[in-house]
Amino acid sequence: MSKTIKFAAIVAATAAIGAVSISTANAASTPTITVATEGTYAPFTYHNAKNVLTGYDIDVFKAVAAKAGYKVVFKETTWDGIFAGLTAKRWDAIANEVTIRADRQALYDITSPYTVSNYVVLTKSSDNRVSKVQDINGLTAAQSATSSFHDLAVSYGATIQDVPGFTESIALLQLGRVDVTLNDSLAAADYIANNRDAGIKVAATFGDPSKQGFVFRKNSGYLKKFNLALAALKKDGTIAKIGKKYFGRDVSK
């Protein structure tokens, strides 16, 4: 090998090592954000056929976090423990279709909406007692204790059967152990579309559109970065594209 070729090879090898070192350093310096999610609430957060955590909320949070400069680690938990875990600093954020409410905004930092949907009442297909939400008065509803749907069911006079999540609500409804369950219109539509023999229907749609955001502890430093990243991804069509993947349309507005 000539001296010129040998020198060029050394330079190339040195450059390659330098590139790897820089890449490794950049990866090591990227901060990690730990995010709580249920993993049982399709199509927002669930496990696919390969048992990989996926869903609309998962994809949106990953995209927003990457834009904001963070790596993401998801931790699965039950809905009723999700806020307590945030307060206890077991995770840094929540990505689980959290409805934006004044009482929650007083306690936590919540981003601008990434989902806009409606409230629905689900019943068995054979049950014709409910045509409007007021009809749930005196009926038994399966709801997660700390959810907005729980509070709504109580406000309309339902008796509550506490459950961990949507999956358990549907199971009790199918068994006839409860009369109704209140939930999100997008989750309900996805469930019915993928379980046409489940014997479940949307009996009523009600209320103003609900808006969902990602949640952080108060003054944790994440809110501004994530709102800016979310706004940028709404503008460039990324969020709309993720919505179309799961729902066939943009559900962020």
Secondary structure as UniProt FT lines:
FT   HELIX           3..29
FT   STRAND          32..37
FT   TURN            42..44
FT   STRAND          45..47
FT   TURN            49..50
FT   STRAND          53..54
FT   HELIX           56..68
FT   STRAND          71..76
FT   HELIX           79..81
FT   HELIX           82..87
FT   TURN            88..89
FT   STRAND          93..99
FT   HELIX           102..107
FT   STRAND          108..110
FT   STRAND          115..124
FT   TURN            125..126
FT   HELIX           133..136
FT   TURN            137..138
FT   STRAND          140..143
FT   TURN            145..146
FT   HELIX           148..155
FT   TURN            156..157
FT   STRAND          159..162
FT   HELIX           166..175
FT   STRAND          180..184
FT   HELIX           185..194
FT   TURN            196..197
FT   STRAND          200..217
FT   TURN            218..219
FT   HELIX           223..235
FT   TURN            236..237
FT   HELIX           238..247
//
